[in-house]
Amino acid sequence: MTGSDAAGEDAEGYAGLRIERARELARRHGWASVRVLEPGQLITLEYRQGRLNLAVRDGVVERSWEG
């Protein structure tokens, strides 16, 4: 399974998880890469299929999305 196969509701299902658990589940679900974003961090806006973005605060995922 690729990250794009794992897309949809799976991409948005990581909120509330500790970052370690979120990374483990992302690998298990086949995401090609995981990008962890801390508060205030600058990011590029290019869309990358198969990448899971995790917005994290204090070690907990606040938001997750594909791209």
PLY file of the C-alpha trace (Angstrom):
ply
format ascii 1.0
element vertex 67
property float x
property float y
property float z
element edge 66
property int vertex1
property int vertex2
end_header
0.00 0.00 0.00
1.31 3.48 -0.80
0.57 6.72 1.02
-1.97 7.62 -1.64
-3.75 4.31 -0.95
-3.84 5.29 2.72
-5.29 8.73 1.96
-8.71 10.10 2.80
-9.98 9.73 6.33
-6.72 7.99 7.30
-4.76 11.19 6.61
-6.97 13.05 9.06
-7.10 10.38 11.75
-3.92 11.20 13.69
-5.09 14.16 15.80
-4.72 13.56 19.52
-1.99 10.95 19.17
1.51 11.29 20.62
3.99 11.89 17.80
5.77 8.56 18.34
2.50 6.65 17.97
1.46 8.71 14.95
4.77 7.95 13.18
4.42 4.25 13.96
0.87 4.13 12.55
1.88 6.15 9.48
4.61 3.61 8.66
2.18 0.76 9.23
-0.38 2.39 6.90
2.22 2.82 4.15
2.83 6.57 4.04
5.91 7.26 1.89
7.03 10.10 4.19
5.92 11.89 7.31
6.57 15.60 7.85
6.36 16.85 11.45
5.55 20.55 11.76
6.13 22.42 15.00
4.16 25.61 15.86
5.39 28.57 13.82
7.58 26.46 11.55
7.82 27.65 7.96
6.70 25.08 5.40
6.66 24.75 1.66
3.23 24.51 0.07
3.97 22.08 -2.75
1.71 19.05 -2.77
3.55 15.76 -2.47
1.46 12.62 -2.96
2.11 10.01 -0.29
3.34 12.50 2.33
1.55 12.78 5.66
1.84 16.15 7.41
1.53 16.26 11.18
1.09 19.61 12.96
2.42 18.95 16.47
2.34 20.88 19.73
3.99 19.59 22.91
4.48 16.14 21.35
0.80 15.68 20.40
-0.64 15.83 16.88
-3.13 18.68 16.53
-3.88 18.24 12.83
-2.93 15.84 10.05
-3.35 15.94 6.27
-1.95 14.49 3.06
0.38 16.43 0.83
0 1
1 2
2 3
3 4
4 5
5 6
6 7
7 8
8 9
9 10
10 11
11 12
12 13
13 14
14 15
15 16
16 17
17 18
18 19
19 20
20 21
21 22
22 23
23 24
24 25
25 26
26 27
27 28
28 29
29 30
30 31
31 32
32 33
33 34
34 35
35 36
36 37
37 38
38 39
39 40
40 41
41 42
42 43
43 44
44 45
45 46
46 47
47 48
48 49
49 50
50 51
51 52
52 53
53 54
54 55
55 56
56 57
57 58
58 59
59 60
60 61
61 62
62 63
63 64
64 65
65 66
